[in-house]
Amino acid sequence: MKYRLTLGDWASQKKDAQAIRYDVFVIEQHVPVELEWDDMDAACVHALAYDDQGAAVGTGRLLPDGHIGRMAVRSQARGSGIGGAILDALMQQARDRGDRAVMLNAQTHAAPFYRRYGFVQEGEEFMEAGIPHVQMRHDFE
């Protein structure tokens, strides 16, 4: 699948990022809608991936403290490399601004995906929004 990535602030990315996150987290994974939206979006760098038809199919965000979060890819685009491209782009943004590491809370089933990008689990599994997660970290060299 061919795709195009964009990076930007919440004002420019909000419409498409919200739609993806609503579909993946609220509808598909049953995350309560009030847990999905927070006041951090305005402070983040957001990545969006568009398929060759121009449809928004993936998103993620980089917080000011180096956390990557809200990584979501619509079901029809999973396994296509879009999630990895979004993760790479957000990691590069962190490197470019001088972050020494990036962290994330991965859904436990997705931990092997993040390990392929050099993330290491820290601590024990915990529940977030009713879904098992693990904290992971990647130190830049």
The first five atom37 places (N, CA, C, CB, O) and aatype in JSON, in Angstrom:
{
  "aatype": [12, 11, 18, 1, 10, 16, 10, 7, 3, 17, 0, 15, 5, 11, 11, 3, 0, 5, 0, 9, 1, 18, 3, 19, 13, 19, 9, 6, 5, 8, 19, 14, 19, 6, 10, 6, 17, 3, 3, 12, 3, 0, 0, 4, 19, 8, 0, 10, 0, 18, 3, 3, 5, 7, 0, 0, 19, 7, 16, 7, 1, 10, 10, 14, 3, 7, 8, 9, 7, 1, 12, 0, 19, 1, 15, 5, 0, 1, 7, 15, 7, 9, 7, 7, 0, 9, 10, 3, 0, 10, 12, 5, 5, 0, 1, 3, 1, 7, 3, 1, 0, 19, 12, 10, 2, 0, 5, 16, 8, 0, 0, 14, 13, 18, 1, 1, 18, 7, 13, 19, 5, 6, 7, 6, 6, 13, 12, 6, 0, 7, 9, 14, 8, 19, 5, 12, 1, 8, 3, 13, 6],
  "atom_mask": [
    [1, 1, 1, 1, 1],
    [1, 1, 1, 1, 1],
    [1, 1, 1, 1, 1],
    [1, 1, 1, 1, 1],
    [1, 1, 1, 1, 1],
    [1, 1, 1, 1, 1],
    [1, 1, 1, 1, 1],
    [1, 1, 1, 0, 1],
    [1, 1, 1, 1, 1],
    [1, 1, 1, 1, 1],
    [1, 1, 1, 1, 1],
    [1, 1, 1, 1, 1],
    [1, 1, 1, 1, 1],
    [1, 1, 1, 1, 1],
    [1, 1, 1, 1, 1],
    [1, 1, 1, 1, 1],
    [1, 1, 1, 1, 1],
    [1, 1, 1, 1, 1],
    [1, 1, 1, 1, 1],
    [1, 1, 1, 1, 1],
    [1, 1, 1, 1, 1],
    [1, 1, 1, 1, 1],
    [1, 1, 1, 1, 1],
    [1, 1, 1, 1, 1],
    [1, 1, 1, 1, 1],
    [1, 1, 1, 1, 1],
    [1, 1, 1, 1, 1],
    [1, 1, 1, 1, 1],
    [1, 1, 1, 1, 1],
    [1, 1, 1, 1, 1],
    [1, 1, 1, 1, 1],
    [1, 1, 1, 1, 1],
    [1, 1, 1, 1, 1],
    [1, 1, 1, 1, 1],
    [1, 1, 1, 1, 1],
    [1, 1, 1, 1, 1],
    [1, 1, 1, 1, 1],
    [1, 1, 1, 1, 1],
    [1, 1, 1, 1, 1],
    [1, 1, 1, 1, 1],
    [1, 1, 1, 1, 1],
    [1, 1, 1, 1, 1],
    [1, 1, 1, 1, 1],
    [1, 1, 1, 1, 1],
    [1, 1, 1, 1, 1],
    [1, 1, 1, 1, 1],
    [1, 1, 1, 1, 1],
    [1, 1, 1, 1, 1],
    [1, 1, 1, 1, 1],
    [1, 1, 1, 1, 1],
    [1, 1, 1, 1, 1],
    [1, 1, 1, 1, 1],
    [1, 1, 1, 1, 1],
    [1, 1, 1, 0, 1],
    [1, 1, 1, 1, 1],
    [1, 1, 1, 1, 1],
    [1, 1, 1, 1, 1],
    [1, 1, 1, 0, 1],
    [1, 1, 1, 1, 1],
    [1, 1, 1, 0, 1],
    [1, 1, 1, 1, 1],
    [1, 1, 1, 1, 1],
    [1, 1, 1, 1, 1],
    [1, 1, 1, 1, 1],
    [1, 1, 1, 1, 1],
    [1, 1, 1, 0, 1],
    [1, 1, 1, 1, 1],
    [1, 1, 1, 1, 1],
    [1, 1, 1, 0, 1],
    [1, 1, 1, 1, 1],
    [1, 1, 1, 1, 1],
    [1, 1, 1, 1, 1],
    [1, 1, 1, 1, 1],
    [1, 1, 1, 1, 1],
    [1, 1, 1, 1, 1],
    [1, 1, 1, 1, 1],
    [1, 1, 1, 1, 1],
    [1, 1, 1, 1, 1],
    [1, 1, 1, 0, 1],
    [1, 1, 1, 1, 1],
    [1, 1, 1, 0, 1],
    [1, 1, 1, 1, 1],
    [1, 1, 1, 0, 1],
    [1, 1, 1, 0, 1],
    [1, 1, 1, 1, 1],
    [1, 1, 1, 1, 1],
    [1, 1, 1, 1, 1],
    [1, 1, 1, 1, 1],
    [1, 1, 1, 1, 1],
    [1, 1, 1, 1, 1],
    [1, 1, 1, 1, 1],
    [1, 1, 1, 1, 1],
    [1, 1, 1, 1, 1],
    [1, 1, 1, 1, 1],
    [1, 1, 1, 1, 1],
    [1, 1, 1, 1, 1],
    [1, 1, 1, 1, 1],
    [1, 1, 1, 0, 1],
    [1, 1, 1, 1, 1],
    [1, 1, 1, 1, 1],
    [1, 1, 1, 1, 1],
    [1, 1, 1, 1, 1],
    [1, 1, 1, 1, 1],
    [1, 1, 1, 1, 1],
    [1, 1, 1, 1, 1],
    [1, 1, 1, 1, 1],
    [1, 1, 1, 1, 1],
    [1, 1, 1, 1, 1],
    [1, 1, 1, 1, 1],
    [1, 1, 1, 1, 1],
    [1, 1, 1, 1, 1],
    [1, 1, 1, 1, 1],
    [1, 1, 1, 1, 1],
    [1, 1, 1, 1, 1],
    [1, 1, 1, 1, 1],
    [1, 1, 1, 1, 1],
    [1, 1, 1, 1, 1],
    [1, 1, 1, 0, 1],
    [1, 1, 1, 1, 1],
    [1, 1, 1, 1, 1],
    [1, 1, 1, 1, 1],
    [1, 1, 1, 1, 1],
    [1, 1, 1, 0, 1],
    [1, 1, 1, 1, 1],
    [1, 1, 1, 1, 1],
    [1, 1, 1, 1, 1],
    [1, 1, 1, 1, 1],
    [1, 1, 1, 1, 1],
    [1, 1, 1, 1, 1],
    [1, 1, 1, 0, 1],
    [1, 1, 1, 1, 1],
    [1, 1, 1, 1, 1],
    [1, 1, 1, 1, 1],
    [1, 1, 1, 1, 1],
    [1, 1, 1, 1, 1],
    [1, 1, 1, 1, 1],
    [1, 1, 1, 1, 1],
    [1, 1, 1, 1, 1],
    [1, 1, 1, 1, 1],
    [1, 1, 1, 1, 1],
    [1, 1, 1, 1, 1]
  ],
  "atom_positions": [
    [[0.84, -1.19, 0.0], [0.0, 0.0, 0.0], [0.88, 1.24, 0.0], [-0.96, 0.0, 1.22], [1.79, 1.37, 0.82]],
    [[0.61, 2.14, -0.92], [1.32, 3.41, -0.94], [0.63, 4.35, 0.03], [1.37, 4.02, -2.37], [-0.59, 4.29, 0.23]],
    [[1.42, 5.21, 0.64], [0.86, 6.17, 1.59], [1.7, 7.43, 1.61], [0.76, 5.56, 2.99], [2.85, 7.45, 1.18]],
    [[1.08, 8.47, 2.14], [1.73, 9.77, 2.29], [1.62, 10.16, 3.76], [1.09, 10.87, 1.36], [0.56, 10.04, 4.36]],
    [[2.73, 10.64, 4.33], [2.76, 11.06, 5.74], [2.8, 12.57, 5.84], [3.97, 10.44, 6.47], [3.47, 13.24, 5.06]],
    [[2.07, 13.1, 6.8], [2.17, 14.51, 7.13], [2.44, 14.65, 8.62], [0.88, 15.28, 6.72], [2.01, 13.81, 9.42]],
    [[3.14, 15.69, 8.98], [3.39, 16.03, 10.38], [2.9, 17.45, 10.58], [4.91, 15.89, 10.76], [3.08, 18.31, 9.72]],
    [[2.28, 17.69, 11.73], [1.8, 19.04, 11.98], [1.25, 19.21, 13.37], [0.0, 0.0, 0.0], [1.3, 18.3, 14.19]],
    [[0.71, 20.39, 13.61], [0.11, 20.67, 14.91], [-1.35, 20.19, 14.92], [0.18, 22.19, 15.23], [-1.88, 19.73, 13.92]],
    [[-1.97, 20.32, 16.09], [-3.33, 19.84, 16.26], [-4.31, 20.58, 15.36], [-3.76, 19.97, 17.72], [-5.24, 19.98, 14.82]],
    [[-4.1, 21.86, 15.19], [-5.03, 22.64, 14.36], [-5.08, 22.1, 12.94], [-4.62, 24.13, 14.35], [-6.16, 22.05, 12.33]],
    [[-3.94, 21.7, 12.39], [-3.91, 21.23, 11.01], [-4.24, 19.74, 10.87], [-2.55, 21.5, 10.4], [-4.64, 19.3, 9.79]],
    [[-4.08, 18.97, 11.94], [-4.24, 17.52, 11.86], [-5.5, 17.01, 12.56], [-3.02, 16.84, 12.46], [-5.86, 15.84, 12.42]],
    [[-6.18, 17.86, 13.3], [-7.26, 17.45, 14.2], [-8.37, 16.65, 13.52], [-7.86, 18.66, 14.85], [-8.74, 15.58, 14.0]],
    [[-8.89, 17.15, 12.43], [-10.06, 16.52, 11.81], [-9.8, 15.05, 11.5], [-10.45, 17.27, 10.52], [-10.56, 14.18, 11.91]],
    [[-8.72, 14.77, 10.78], [-8.43, 13.4, 10.38], [-7.94, 12.55, 11.55], [-7.4, 13.38, 9.26], [-8.31, 11.38, 11.67]],
    [[-7.11, 13.12, 12.42], [-6.61, 12.36, 13.57], [-7.76, 11.96, 14.5], [-5.56, 13.19, 14.35], [-7.8, 10.82, 14.97]],
    [[-8.67, 12.88, 14.76], [-9.82, 12.55, 15.62], [-10.65, 11.43, 15.03], [-10.69, 13.79, 15.84], [-11.08, 10.53, 15.74]],
    [[-10.89, 11.49, 13.72], [-11.72, 10.47, 13.08], [-11.09, 9.08, 13.21], [-11.93, 10.82, 11.6], [-11.78, 8.1, 13.51]],
    [[-9.78, 8.99, 12.98], [-9.09, 7.7, 13.1], [-9.14, 7.21, 14.53], [-7.62, 7.81, 12.63], [-9.5, 6.06, 14.78]],
    [[-8.8, 8.07, 15.47], [-8.78, 7.68, 16.88], [-10.16, 7.27, 17.36], [-8.24, 8.82, 17.75], [-10.29, 6.32, 18.14]],
    [[-11.19, 7.95, 16.92], [-12.55, 7.59, 17.31], [-12.88, 6.19, 16.78], [-13.58, 8.63, 16.77], [-13.4, 5.35, 17.52]],
    [[-12.58, 5.94, 15.5], [-12.88, 4.63, 14.91], [-12.12, 3.51, 15.61], [-12.54, 4.63, 13.43], [-12.71, 2.48, 15.95]],
    [[-10.81, 3.7, 15.83], [-9.98, 2.63, 16.38], [-10.19, 2.46, 17.88], [-8.51, 2.9, 16.09], [-10.44, 1.34, 18.34]],
    [[-10.09, 3.55, 18.64], [-10.13, 3.41, 20.09], [-11.56, 3.34, 20.64], [-9.41, 4.57, 20.73], [-11.88, 2.43, 21.41]],
    [[-12.41, 4.26, 20.26], [-13.75, 4.33, 20.84], [-14.66, 3.23, 20.27], [-14.37, 5.71, 20.59], [-15.29, 2.5, 21.03]],
    [[-14.72, 3.12, 18.95], [-15.62, 2.14, 18.34], [-15.05, 0.72, 18.43], [-15.88, 2.5, 16.87], [-15.7, -0.17, 18.98]],
    [[-13.85, 0.51, 17.9], [-13.29, -0.83, 17.81], [-12.86, -1.39, 19.17], [-12.11, -0.83, 16.87], [-13.13, -2.55, 19.48]],
    [[-12.18, -0.56, 19.98], [-11.62, -1.06, 21.24], [-12.45, -0.69, 22.46], [-10.23, -0.54, 21.41], [-12.08, -1.05, 23.58]],
    [[-13.54, 0.01, 22.27], [-14.47, 0.35, 23.36], [-13.87, 1.2, 24.46], [-15.01, -0.89, 23.96], [-14.25, 1.08, 25.62]],
    [[-12.91, 2.07, 24.09], [-12.37, 3.02, 25.05], [-13.44, 4.09, 25.28], [-11.01, 3.65, 24.55], [-13.97, 4.64, 24.31]],
    [[-13.76, 4.4, 26.53], [-14.74, 5.46, 26.77], [-14.29, 6.77, 26.12], [-14.96, 5.67, 28.28], [-13.14, 7.18, 26.26]],
    [[-15.21, 7.41, 25.41], [-14.86, 8.6, 24.63], [-14.24, 9.68, 25.51], [-16.1, 9.15, 23.94], [-13.37, 10.42, 25.04]],
    [[-14.66, 9.79, 26.76], [-14.1, 10.83, 27.63], [-12.64, 10.56, 28.0], [-14.93, 10.95, 28.89], [-11.94, 11.47, 28.44]],
    [[-12.18, 9.32, 27.83], [-10.77, 8.99, 28.09], [-9.9, 9.23, 26.86], [-10.64, 7.55, 28.54], [-8.68, 9.35, 26.97]],
    [[-10.52, 9.29, 25.69], [-9.74, 9.43, 24.46], [-9.24, 10.86, 24.25], [-10.57, 9.01, 23.27], [-8.12, 11.05, 23.76]],
    [[-10.02, 11.85, 24.6], [-9.63, 13.24, 24.34], [-9.03, 13.86, 25.59], [-10.84, 14.07, 23.85], [-9.58, 13.73, 26.68]],
    [[-7.91, 14.53, 25.43], [-7.28, 15.21, 26.56], [-6.76, 16.57, 26.09], [-6.13, 14.35, 27.16], [-6.83, 16.91, 24.91]],
    [[-6.24, 17.32, 27.02], [-5.77, 18.66, 26.69], [-4.33, 18.66, 26.16], [-5.86, 19.56, 27.91], [-3.77, 19.73, 25.9]],
    [[-3.73, 17.48, 25.99], [-2.36, 17.41, 25.5], [-2.26, 17.51, 23.98], [-1.73, 16.14, 25.95], [-1.19, 17.84, 23.45]],
    [[-3.35, 17.24, 23.26], [-3.28, 17.26, 21.8], [-2.72, 18.58, 21.27], [-4.65, 17.02, 21.21], [-1.95, 18.59, 20.32]],
    [[-3.12, 19.68, 21.89], [-2.69, 21.0, 21.41], [-1.18, 21.2, 21.54], [-3.41, 22.09, 22.19], [-0.61, 22.04, 20.83]],
    [[-0.51, 20.45, 22.41], [0.92, 20.61, 22.63], [1.77, 19.6, 21.85], [1.22, 20.49, 24.11], [2.99, 19.62, 21.95]],
    [[1.14, 18.72, 21.1], [1.83, 17.62, 20.45], [2.13, 17.88, 18.98], [1.02, 16.37, 20.57], [1.5, 18.72, 18.33]],
    [[3.11, 17.14, 18.47], [3.32, 17.0, 17.04], [2.5, 15.76, 16.63], [4.88, 16.84, 16.66], [2.63, 14.7, 17.24]],
    [[1.67, 15.92, 15.62], [0.8, 14.83, 15.16], [1.24, 14.35, 13.8], [-0.66, 15.28, 15.12], [1.59, 15.15, 12.93]],
    [[1.22, 13.03, 13.61], [1.5, 12.42, 12.32], [0.21, 11.83, 11.78], [2.61, 11.33, 12.44], [-0.59, 11.27, 12.52]],
    [[0.03, 11.97, 10.48], [-1.1, 11.35, 9.79], [-0.58, 10.63, 8.56], [-2.17, 12.4, 9.4], [0.33, 11.11, 7.88]],
    [[-1.17, 9.48, 8.27], [-0.86, 8.74, 7.06], [-2.12, 8.67, 6.21], [-0.32, 7.31, 7.38], [-3.22, 8.4, 6.7]],
    [[-1.93, 8.92, 4.91], [-3.02, 8.87, 3.94], [-2.71, 7.79, 2.91], [-3.23, 10.25, 3.24], [-1.57, 7.66, 2.46]],
    [[-3.73, 7.01, 2.54], [-3.52, 5.98, 1.52], [-3.5, 6.61, 0.13], [-4.61, 4.9, 1.61], [-3.65, 7.83, 0.0]],
    [[-3.31, 5.79, -0.89], [-3.19, 6.32, -2.25], [-4.49, 6.91, -2.79], [-2.72, 5.25, -3.17], [-4.49, 7.56, -3.84]],
    [[-5.59, 6.69, -2.09], [-6.87, 7.31, -2.44], [-7.08, 8.63, -1.69], [-8.02, 6.35, -2.14], [-8.08, 9.32, -1.91]],
    [[-6.15, 8.97, -0.8], [-6.26, 10.19, -0.02], [-7.02, 10.05, 1.28], [0.0, 0.0, 0.0], [-7.28, 11.04, 1.96]],
    [[-7.37, 8.81, 1.64], [-8.09, 8.58, 2.9], [-7.1, 8.52, 4.06], [-8.92, 7.27, 2.83], [-6.04, 7.91, 3.95]],
    [[-7.46, 9.16, 5.17], [-6.62, 9.12, 6.38], [-6.75, 7.75, 7.02], [-7.03, 10.24, 7.39], [-7.86, 7.32, 7.35]],
    [[-5.62, 7.05, 7.19], [-5.67, 5.68, 7.68], [-4.84, 5.43, 8.94], [-5.22, 4.76, 6.61], [-4.96, 4.36, 9.54]],
    [[-4.0, 6.38, 9.35], [-3.18, 6.17, 10.53], [-2.77, 7.47, 11.17], [0.0, 0.0, 0.0], [-2.67, 8.5, 10.51]],
    [[-2.53, 7.41, 12.48], [-2.13, 8.6, 13.21], [-1.3, 8.24, 14.44], [-3.36, 9.42, 13.62], [-1.29, 7.09, 14.88]],
    [[-0.63, 9.21, 14.98], [0.11, 9.09, 16.23], [0.53, 10.49, 16.66], [0.0, 0.0, 0.0], [0.45, 11.44, 15.88]],
    [[0.97, 10.62, 17.9], [1.38, 11.93, 18.39], [2.63, 11.82, 19.25], [0.24, 12.59, 19.19], [2.91, 10.79, 19.86]],
    [[3.38, 12.92, 19.28], [4.59, 13.04, 20.1], [4.36, 14.17, 21.09], [5.86, 13.3, 19.23], [4.15, 15.32, 20.69]],
    [[4.4, 13.85, 22.37], [4.19, 14.84, 23.41], [5.48, 15.6, 23.7], [3.67, 14.18, 24.69], [6.57, 15.12, 23.36]],
    [[5.38, 16.77, 24.32], [6.58, 17.55, 24.63], [7.59, 16.81, 25.52], [6.18, 18.83, 25.31], [8.78, 17.11, 25.47]],
    [[7.12, 15.85, 26.33], [8.03, 15.14, 27.24], [8.65, 13.89, 26.63], [7.29, 14.76, 28.49], [9.31, 13.13, 27.33]],
    [[8.45, 13.67, 25.32], [9.06, 12.53, 24.66], [8.19, 11.29, 24.6], [0.0, 0.0, 0.0], [8.62, 10.26, 24.09]],
    [[6.97, 11.36, 25.09], [6.06, 10.22, 24.98], [5.41, 10.2, 23.6], [4.97, 10.27, 26.09], [4.98, 11.23, 23.08]],
    [[5.36, 9.02, 23.02], [4.62, 8.79, 21.79], [3.31, 8.14, 22.2], [5.42, 7.9, 20.76], [3.29, 7.24, 23.04]],
    [[2.23, 8.6, 21.62], [0.94, 8.04, 22.01], [-0.09, 8.13, 20.91], [0.0, 0.0, 0.0], [0.15, 8.67, 19.83]],
    [[-1.25, 7.58, 21.23], [-2.42, 7.59, 20.34], [-2.07, 7.05, 18.95], [-2.99, 9.0, 20.23], [-2.57, 7.54, 17.94]],
    [[-1.19, 6.03, 18.93], [-0.85, 5.36, 17.67], [-2.05, 4.51, 17.27], [0.45, 4.49, 17.82], [-2.48, 3.62, 18.01]],
    [[-2.59, 4.79, 16.09], [-3.76, 4.06, 15.62], [-3.72, 3.95, 14.1], [-5.06, 4.76, 16.07], [-3.43, 4.92, 13.4]],
    [[-4.01, 2.74, 13.61], [-4.11, 2.49, 12.18], [-5.44, 1.8, 11.94], [-2.9, 1.63, 11.65], [-5.77, 0.81, 12.6]],
    [[-6.19, 2.31, 10.99], [-7.48, 1.7, 10.65], [-7.26, 0.27, 10.17], [-8.23, 2.52, 9.57], [-6.23, -0.04, 9.56]],
    [[-8.22, -0.6, 10.46], [-8.07, -2.03, 10.22], [-7.67, -2.37, 8.79], [-9.35, -2.74, 10.56], [-6.85, -3.26, 8.58]],
    [[-8.22, -1.67, 7.8], [-7.92, -2.02, 6.41], [-6.48, -1.7, 6.02], [-8.86, -1.28, 5.48], [-6.0, -2.18, 5.0]],
    [[-5.78, -0.9, 6.82], [-4.4, -0.52, 6.5], [-3.37, -1.22, 7.38], [-4.24, 0.98, 6.62], [-2.17, -1.01, 7.2]],
    [[-3.8, -2.03, 8.32], [-2.85, -2.7, 9.21], [-2.02, -3.72, 8.44], [-3.6, -3.4, 10.38], [-2.51, -4.37, 7.51]],
    [[-0.76, -3.85, 8.84], [0.13, -4.79, 8.19], [0.77, -4.24, 6.92], [0.0, 0.0, 0.0], [1.47, -4.96, 6.22]],
    [[0.53, -2.97, 6.63], [1.03, -2.37, 5.39], [2.3, -1.57, 5.59], [-0.03, -1.49, 4.79], [2.87, -1.07, 4.62]],
    [[2.76, -1.42, 6.83], [3.94, -0.63, 7.12], [3.63, 0.8, 7.55], [0.0, 0.0, 0.0], [4.53, 1.56, 7.89]],
    [[2.36, 1.16, 7.54], [1.98, 2.52, 7.9], [2.29, 2.82, 9.36], [0.49, 2.75, 7.63], [2.81, 3.89, 9.67]],
    [[1.99, 1.9, 10.25], [2.28, 2.12, 11.68], [3.76, 2.35, 11.91], [0.0, 0.0, 0.0], [4.14, 3.23, 12.68]],
    [[4.6, 1.56, 11.25], [6.04, 1.73, 11.38], [6.52, 3.07, 10.83], [0.0, 0.0, 0.0], [7.4, 3.7, 11.41]],
    [[5.93, 3.5, 9.72], [6.31, 4.79, 9.14], [5.93, 5.93, 10.08], [5.63, 4.98, 7.77], [6.69, 6.89, 10.23]],
    [[4.75, 5.84, 10.7], [4.33, 6.87, 11.66], [5.28, 6.88, 12.85], [2.86, 6.61, 12.13], [5.73, 7.94, 13.28]],
    [[5.59, 5.7, 13.38], [6.49, 5.6, 14.52], [7.87, 6.17, 14.17], [6.61, 4.14, 14.98], [8.44, 6.94, 14.94]],
    [[8.4, 5.79, 13.01], [9.7, 6.31, 12.58], [9.69, 7.84, 12.5], [10.09, 5.73, 11.21], [10.62, 8.5, 12.95]],
    [[8.62, 8.39, 11.93], [8.54, 9.85, 11.77], [8.49, 10.55, 13.12], [7.31, 10.23, 10.95], [9.14, 11.58, 13.3]],
    [[7.74, 10.01, 14.06], [7.65, 10.62, 15.39], [8.97, 10.48, 16.14], [6.51, 9.98, 16.2], [9.38, 11.41, 16.84]],
    [[9.63, 9.35, 16.0], [10.94, 9.16, 16.63], [11.95, 10.15, 16.05], [11.43, 7.72, 16.45], [12.76, 10.7, 16.79]],
    [[11.91, 10.36, 14.74], [12.82, 11.31, 14.12], [12.55, 12.73, 14.6], [12.71, 11.24, 12.6], [13.49, 13.5, 14.82]],
    [[11.3, 13.08, 14.77], [10.95, 14.4, 15.31], [11.57, 14.58, 16.7], [9.42, 14.58, 15.38], [12.12, 15.64, 17.01]],
    [[11.46, 13.53, 17.53], [12.03, 13.6, 18.88], [13.55, 13.77, 18.81], [11.67, 12.32, 19.68], [14.12, 14.6, 19.53]],
    [[14.2, 13.0, 17.95], [15.66, 13.11, 17.78], [16.03, 14.52, 17.33], [16.18, 12.07, 16.76], [16.95, 15.13, 17.87]],
    [[15.31, 15.02, 16.33], [15.63, 16.33, 15.75], [15.52, 17.45, 16.77], [14.7, 16.62, 14.58], [16.25, 18.44, 16.68]],
    [[14.63, 17.33, 17.72], [14.49, 18.39, 18.71], [15.38, 18.16, 19.94], [13.03, 18.52, 19.15], [15.36, 18.95, 20.88]],
    [[16.15, 17.08, 19.92], [17.14, 16.86, 20.96], [16.73, 15.93, 22.08], [0.0, 0.0, 0.0], [17.45, 15.82, 23.08]],
    [[15.6, 15.25, 21.95], [15.21, 14.28, 22.98], [16.24, 13.16, 23.02], [13.78, 13.71, 22.7], [16.77, 12.76, 21.98]],
    [[16.51, 12.65, 24.21], [17.48, 11.56, 24.36], [16.82, 10.19, 24.33], [18.24, 11.72, 25.65], [17.49, 9.17, 24.16]],
    [[15.48, 10.18, 24.48], [14.73, 8.92, 24.48], [13.27, 9.23, 24.15], [14.85, 8.19, 25.87], [12.82, 10.37, 24.24]],
    [[12.57, 8.19, 23.76], [11.12, 8.26, 23.62], [10.52, 7.13, 24.44], [10.67, 8.19, 22.12], [11.11, 6.06, 24.58]],
    [[9.32, 7.39, 24.97], [8.62, 6.41, 25.79], [7.21, 6.26, 25.23], [8.59, 6.84, 27.29], [6.72, 7.13, 24.5]],
    [[6.58, 5.14, 25.58], [5.19, 4.96, 25.22], [4.57, 3.9, 26.11], [5.04, 4.58, 23.74], [5.27, 3.08, 26.71]],
    [[3.25, 3.93, 26.18], [2.49, 2.88, 26.83], [1.85, 2.07, 25.73], [1.42, 3.47, 27.83], [0.91, 2.51, 25.08]],
    [[2.37, 0.86, 25.52], [1.9, 0.01, 24.43], [0.82, -0.93, 24.92], [3.07, -0.78, 23.81], [0.93, -1.49, 26.01]],
    [[-0.22, -1.11, 24.11], [-1.13, -2.2, 24.4], [-0.29, -3.47, 24.35], [-2.35, -2.24, 23.39], [0.51, -3.65, 23.43]],
    [[-0.48, -4.33, 25.32], [0.39, -5.51, 25.47], [0.51, -6.3, 24.18], [-0.14, -6.41, 26.58], [1.61, -6.75, 23.84]],
    [[-0.58, -6.48, 23.46], [-0.52, -7.25, 22.22], [0.35, -6.58, 21.16], [-1.93, -7.46, 21.67], [0.83, -7.24, 20.24]],
    [[0.58, -5.25, 21.28], [1.39, -4.52, 20.31], [2.85, -4.4, 20.71], [0.81, -3.15, 20.11], [3.65, -3.86, 19.95]],
    [[3.22, -4.88, 21.89], [4.6, -4.75, 22.35], [5.61, -5.35, 21.37], [4.75, -5.43, 23.71], [6.67, -4.74, 21.17]],
    [[5.35, -6.5, 20.74], [6.33, -7.02, 19.77], [6.58, -6.07, 18.6], [5.85, -8.37, 19.23], [7.7, -5.99, 18.09]],
    [[5.55, -5.35, 18.16], [5.71, -4.34, 17.11], [6.72, -3.29, 17.55], [4.34, -3.67, 16.78], [7.65, -2.97, 16.81]],
    [[6.57, -2.76, 18.76], [7.47, -1.71, 19.24], [8.87, -2.24, 19.5], [6.91, -1.09, 20.52], [9.85, -1.51, 19.31]],
    [[9.0, -3.5, 19.93], [10.32, -4.09, 20.13], [11.12, -4.09, 18.82], [10.19, -5.54, 20.68], [12.34, -3.93, 18.84]],
    [[10.44, -4.28, 17.69], [11.13, -4.27, 16.39], [11.76, -2.92, 16.09], [10.16, -4.64, 15.28], [12.65, -2.83, 15.24]],
    [[11.32, -1.88, 16.77], [11.86, -0.53, 16.58], [12.79, -0.12, 17.72], [10.72, 0.48, 16.46], [13.11, 1.06, 17.88]],
    [[13.22, -1.1, 18.51], [14.21, -0.84, 19.54], [13.66, -0.48, 20.91], [0.0, 0.0, 0.0], [14.43, -0.09, 21.79]],
    [[12.36, -0.59, 21.1], [11.77, -0.28, 22.41], [11.95, -1.46, 23.35], [10.27, 0.07, 22.26], [11.89, -2.62, 22.94]],
    [[12.17, -1.14, 24.62], [12.37, -2.14, 25.67], [11.3, -1.92, 26.74], [13.81, -2.06, 26.28], [11.02, -0.79, 27.13]],
    [[10.72, -3.01, 27.2], [9.69, -2.92, 28.23], [10.31, -2.52, 29.56], [8.94, -4.25, 28.37], [11.38, -3.0, 29.94]],
    [[9.61, -1.63, 30.27], [10.0, -1.24, 31.62], [8.83, -1.51, 32.54], [10.43, 0.27, 31.67], [7.73, -0.99, 32.32]],
    [[9.04, -2.31, 33.56], [7.99, -2.55, 34.54], [7.0, -3.62, 34.11], [0.0, 0.0, 0.0], [7.17, -4.3, 33.09]],
    [[5.96, -3.74, 34.91], [4.96, -4.78, 34.74], [3.77, -4.28, 33.94], [4.5, -5.29, 36.09], [3.58, -3.08, 33.75]],
    [[2.99, -5.23, 33.47], [1.76, -4.9, 32.76], [0.8, -4.14, 33.68], [1.09, -6.17, 32.21], [0.74, -4.41, 34.88]],
    [[0.05, -3.21, 33.1], [-0.95, -2.46, 33.86], [-2.16, -2.22, 32.97], [-0.37, -1.1, 34.38], [-2.09, -2.4, 31.75]],
    [[-3.26, -1.83, 33.58], [-4.49, -1.58, 32.84], [-4.65, -0.08, 32.59], [-5.72, -2.14, 33.59], [-4.44, 0.73, 33.49]],
    [[-5.02, 0.27, 31.37], [-5.32, 1.64, 31.01], [-6.54, 1.6, 30.09], [-4.08, 2.36, 30.31], [-6.52, 0.92, 29.06]],
    [[-7.59, 2.31, 30.45], [-8.84, 2.32, 29.68], [-9.38, 0.9, 29.49], [-8.63, 3.0, 28.31], [-9.99, 0.6, 28.46]],
    [[-9.14, 0.04, 30.49], [-9.64, -1.33, 30.42], [-8.85, -2.25, 29.52], [0.0, 0.0, 0.0], [-9.29, -3.36, 29.23]],
    [[-7.67, -1.81, 29.06], [-6.85, -2.59, 28.12], [-5.47, -2.8, 28.74], [-6.74, -1.88, 26.73], [-4.88, -1.84, 29.23]],
    [[-4.95, -4.04, 28.73], [-3.6, -4.28, 29.26], [-2.54, -3.54, 28.46], [-3.29, -5.78, 29.28], [-2.54, -3.57, 27.23]],
    [[-1.62, -2.88, 29.17], [-0.54, -2.11, 28.57], [0.78, -2.43, 29.26], [-0.83, -0.58, 28.65], [0.81, -2.97, 30.36]],
    [[1.87, -2.1, 28.58], [3.21, -2.12, 29.18], [3.9, -0.81, 28.8], [4.06, -3.37, 28.71], [3.71, -0.29, 27.71]],
    [[4.71, -0.29, 29.73], [5.5, 0.9, 29.44], [6.75, 0.46, 28.7], [5.87, 1.69, 30.74], [7.38, -0.53, 29.06]],
    [[7.12, 1.21, 27.65], [8.29, 0.88, 26.85], [9.11, 2.15, 26.62], [7.89, 0.22, 25.5], [8.58, 3.26, 26.66]],
    [[10.41, 1.95, 26.37], [11.33, 3.07, 26.2], [12.34, 2.74, 25.1], [12.05, 3.42, 27.54], [12.75, 1.58, 24.93]],
    [[12.74, 3.77, 24.36], [13.8, 3.64, 23.36], [14.78, 4.78, 23.59], [13.23, 3.65, 21.89], [14.41, 5.95, 23.45]],
    [[16.02, 4.46, 23.93], [17.06, 5.46, 24.12], [17.78, 5.67, 22.81], [18.06, 5.03, 25.24], [18.15, 4.71, 22.13]],
    [[17.98, 6.93, 22.45], [18.75, 7.25, 21.25], [20.22, 7.21, 21.61], [18.34, 8.64, 20.65], [20.6, 7.56, 22.73]],
    [[21.05, 6.8, 20.69], [22.48, 6.7, 20.97], [23.19, 7.99, 20.67], [23.11, 5.57, 20.18], [24.4, 8.08, 20.85]]
  ]
}
